[in-house]
Amino acid sequence: MDFNAAVEQFKKVLESQQQRAAAMRAQGGFIDYAALPKIVIGICGGDGIGPVITHEAERVLRFLLKEEVEAGKIEFLEIDGLTIENRIACGKAIPDDVMEQLRRCQVILKGPTTTPRAGDGMPNIESANVAMRKALDLFANVRPVKIPGEGIDWTFFRENTEGGYALGSQGLEMDDGVAFDFTVTTTEGTQRLAELAYDYARKNGKKRVSIITKANVIKTTDGKFLKLCQEVGKKYPDITTDDWYIDILTAKLIDKQRRGDFEVLILPNLYGDIVTDEAAEMQGGVGTAGSANIGKQYAMFEAIHGSAPRMVAEGRAKYADPCSMLRATVMLLSHIGRQKQADALERALDRCMYTEKKLTITGRDTGCSCEEFGDYVMETVRAME
């Protein structure tokens, strides 16, 4: 690419982001689930082990919402077509018919999806997760991590639609071998994330919010992110606001003397992706952690890990750990106002994963199957009633 072509492409990038910022300014408020006559929950299995663990989460969800389903207050919509094979055949991250179905739902329970990468022989299709977050404007990725007995109760608010991921396929490589990628931070995008995080902190009795950047080096975008979050924090004088650089934060999260100080953390997209995987590994592995993707009109709940194609290839899919999807189900229930069911499932998972642990998941036939663990969770819920 020569200089003039690069300038023209960069101009298009700038224009698209200005349009996106304008669209954010024009948005209304959050959907009121209590006012809906019926909530439609989309079940989207994805691929790899996704359909297995998503089916198990759906089974538990139907068990917890049985009365409301029978009364017509909750409807499930099964959404197929987000497999890597179908996405390649359509040449799109999310096929048009799948996107149409997704838009019919207020909330979505989504299994892991495969994203092609260089050298694997598949077309360079964008991540389905990234595409869904953009299309439905799911701007906040919320990832809780709890470690009972170690004083750890973290909730990460990762920005979902900006940063280094938003323009990941729109970089430039010049004829002389110099390559550029872009990161983007908008006032609207950062403010709404910070407001959601501080509001969550206040409603849940949290006393500290930590803003995570590398603003000492990446001064424009990270600097803007930091300043905007600090401005929002001033509206919450009852909550302590501090800020950390991403590199030292990763060290402090494993520092037994300091890690218990953190409660709510706000991070740009890339940092949030990396740090929440580290935190989930401390909790017991990425298979134990769920996440929420929150927008004003839609919300999507998922595991934080990938589709594990090796497990499928080796015939071990039925032994996949459903805990990540079950943790995501807790968040889904809470989001739509079914807090009683959310609390029951969370208590059951804490018992099944930590305190009681009658069954062990190993990912192989040396442990229980995904379905057996789902049965165990439901039996535990019944026993606690």
N, C-alpha and C positions, 0 to 999 in steps of 0.2 A: 504494500500500500504506500503510495507517495504522500507527500505532505498535504496537498490540496484535498485528496480523498479522505485523509485522516481528519482534517478540519471539518469537512462536510459530515462525516459520520459522527463526530463529537457534537456538532450542532444538533443533529437529530436526537442524540442522547439527552442533551440539555432540554430540548423542546418537550420530549416525552416526560421528563421528570417534572417540568413546570406544569404540564397538564395534569399529572398525577397529584401534585400538591394542590392544584385548584379543585380537583375532584374531592380531595379530603376536606377542604374547607367548606364544601357544599353539602357534606353529609349531615344527616340528622343524628338522633340519639340512639341508644342501645335498644334492641328489641325487648319487649316486656313479655316474658314467657307466661306470666300469670294471666295475662289478658287474652292469650290464644285459646280458641275453643279446642284445638288439637295441636299437639307437637309431633312433627314428623322426624323420626330418627333414621338417618341413612346408615346402612351397614355396608361398608366397602372393604372387602377382604384384602385387596392388593394382590401380591404374588409371593412366591417363595413360601415361607411358613405363615405368611399373613392370613390366608383364609382359615388356617387351623386355629391360631390364637384368637382371631377376631370372632370366629364362630363360638368359641368358648366364652368370650366376654359377652356376646349377644345372648347366649343361653342364660348366663347369670343375670344379665340385665332384664330379660323377659321374666325371669323368676321374681326379681325384686319389684317389677312394675306390672305384675300379672293383673291386678284389679283394675288398673288404669287402662291397660290394653283392652280388657274385656268391656270396659265402659266406653271405649272409643276416644279416650282422651290422649292416648299415645298410639302412634302408628309407626310400624317399622317398614322401611323401604330397602329391599335388597338391591345393591348396585354392583353388577359385575362389569367386567370390561376394563379394569385398571391393571390388568396383567401386562408384563413387559412385552409379551408376544402381540397382544392387541394394540398396544401403544406403538410398537414398531410398525405393525401393519398399517396403522392409520397415519404414521409419521408425525404424531403429536404427543406431547407430554400427557395430556388428558384428552381423549377422543370427545368429539362434540356431543354425542349422545350421552356419554357419561357426565359431562359437565351440565347438561340439561337436567339430568336426574339429581345431581348434587344440589342444584339451585332450588329444587323442590323441597329440600329439607331445611329445617332450622339448625339442626345439629347433626354431626356426622361422626360415626365411630369407624376409624380407618386403620387397616392393617398396613404393615410395611410394604414398600414398593422398591423395585430394583431401578437404580439409575445407571445407565451405561457409562463406561469410562474408557479412556484411551487405551487401545490395545486388546480390548475384549471382543472385538469383531462385531460389535453392534453399532447401529447408527447413533450419532451424537444427539440424543433426545434430552431435552431439559428435564430436570427432576420433577416428578409429579407433585411432590410436596411443595416445592418452590412455586410451581405453576398454580396449584390450588390456593396457596396463601395469597398470591397476587390477585387471582381472579375473584376470590371471595373477600379480599382485603382483610385477611386474618393477621392483624398487625402485632398481636402479643402472643408470644410462645411462653406459656407458664409451666414451669417444671419444679415440682416440690421434691425435696429429698429429706427423708427422716432416718435417723439412726438411733433407735431407742437405747438408752443406757449411756450414750456418749454426749448427750446434750446438744445434738444436732437436729435442727428443724429449720431448713432453708427453703425459701421459695424464690426461684429465679424468674425474672421478667425479662425475657430476651426479645429484642425488637426483631420482627419477622419479615419485613417487606423492604428493608433498606440496607444500608451497610455495604459490605463487599459482595453479598450474594445477589442483590437486586439486579446488578448489571454484569453478572458473571459471564454471560455469553456475548457481551457487546464490547469487549476489549479491542485493542488495536495492535497490530504488529507492523512496524515500518519496514521499508525495503532494506534498511541498513541493519536489521536484526534487533532493533530496540522495540520492546513490547510494553504495552500499558494495559492495566485494568483500572476500573473505576469503583469508588465507593461514594455513596450518597447519603446525606443526612438532611432531613427537612424539619422545619419548625413544627409543622402539624404532626408529622410522624413521631417525633420524639415527645412532644407534649402529651399526646394521647396515651402513649405507653407509660410515661411517668405518672400521669393522673390515675391510671388504672392501678399501678403498683402502690402508690400512696393510699389510695382508697381501700385497696385490699389490706394494707398494713393496719390502717385505722379500724376497719371492721373486724379484723382478726386479732386485735390486741397486740400487735407487733410494735416495738418501740424503736427500731432502728432500720433505716433504709440506706443501703450502700450503693453508690454509683460507680460503675467499673468502666474505665477507658484506658487509653494510652495518650491522653491529651497533652502530655509533655513533649511528645514527638509528632503525633498526627494532630496538628494543632487546629486545623480548620474544621474537619468533620467531627472528630472526637471532642475537640474543644467546644464546639457548638452543642453536642450531645450533653456534655457535662454541665455547661451553663444553663441550658434549658431545664434539665432535671433539678438543678439546684433552685431555680426560680419556682418550680412547682413545689419543691420541698418547703419553701417559705410559707406556703399556705397551710402547712401542717406543723405548727409549732410544738405540738405534743409529741412529735416523732423526731428523733435524732437523725440527722443526715450526715453521712461521711462519704468520702470517695477514695478509691484505690486504683492504682495502675494494675492492669491485667496480669502482668508478670509476677508482681509480688502477691497478688490475690491467690494465684495458683499455689504459691508456697504456703500462704497462711491457711488455706483450706485444709491442709494436712498437718498444720501445727496444732497439736493438742491443747496448747495453752491459749490459742487465739480463736480457733475455728468456731467455738460455741458463741462468740460475740456476734456472728452474722445471723441475720434473720431474713430480710427481704433484699434482694440484689437486682439492680437494673443494669442491663448490658446491651451494647450493640450486637448485631446479628452474629458475626463471626465469633467474637469472644464468647457469646452466650452458648453457641453450639459446642465449642471446645470444653468450656468449664463445666457445663452440665453433664457431659459425658464423664469427666473426671469425678464429679460429685456422685453420679449414679454408680460408678465403679466402687466407690467407698461404701455405698449403701448395700452392695451385694452384686453389682454388675448391671450393665445396661438393660438386661432382661427384667430387672425389678422396677424400672422407672417408667411412668407414663407422663404424658404431657398434654396440655391444652393449647389450642390455637384459637385465640379469641378475636372476633371482629364485632362490629356493631349490629350486623344483621345475621351473621352466620358464626358458627363455632365448630371446630373439628378437634377430635380427641384421638390420640394415637400413642403407640409405643415410641421410644426415642431411638430404638435400634433399627438395623436393616433387615432385609428379607431372608438372610441366611440360606442362600441357594445350595450351599454345601450340605446342609442338613437334609434338604429335599433330595439331592442327588444320592445321598447315602441311605435314604429310606428312613430317616429319623424324625421326620416332620411331626409325627404324632407325639413325640416326646418334647416338643418345644415348650418353653416356659411361658405360660399365659399371664404371669404376674404384671408385666408391663401394661398389657391391655386392660387388665382388671384395675390397676391403679388409675389408668386413664378413664375407666368407667366410673370410678369414684368422683373424679372431677366433672365428668359429664352430668352425673346425677345432681351434684351440687349446683352446677351452672344453671340447670333448668328448674331449680327450686325444690328438688326432691332431697332435702338435706337429711331427713330421717333415714332414707334408704342409703344415702351416701355414707353416713356415719356407721350404719350397720355393716356395710361392705368393708369400710376401712378397718373397723375393729376386727372383723373376721380375717382380713388379710394380715393384719399385724399378728394375730394369733397363729395363723397357718404358716406364715413365713418366718416368725421369730420365736415367739414364746412357747408354742405348743409343738409345731413342726413334726406332725405324725408322718407326713409324706415328704420325700425329698425329690427334687427335680434335678436331674443330671444332664438332660439332653440326649440320654441314651436309655437302653432297656435296663440299665442298672438302677434307674429311678422310676418314678411314676409317670404316667402319660399325662398329656395336657387335659384330657377329659376327666381322668381320675382326680386331678387337682381341682378342677372346676366343681366336681361333686363334693369334694372335701370342703371347699369354701361355702357352698350352699348348705351343707349339713351343719357347718359351724354357725352360719347365720340363724338357721332354725333353732339350734341349741341355745343361742343367746336371747331368743325372743321371750 
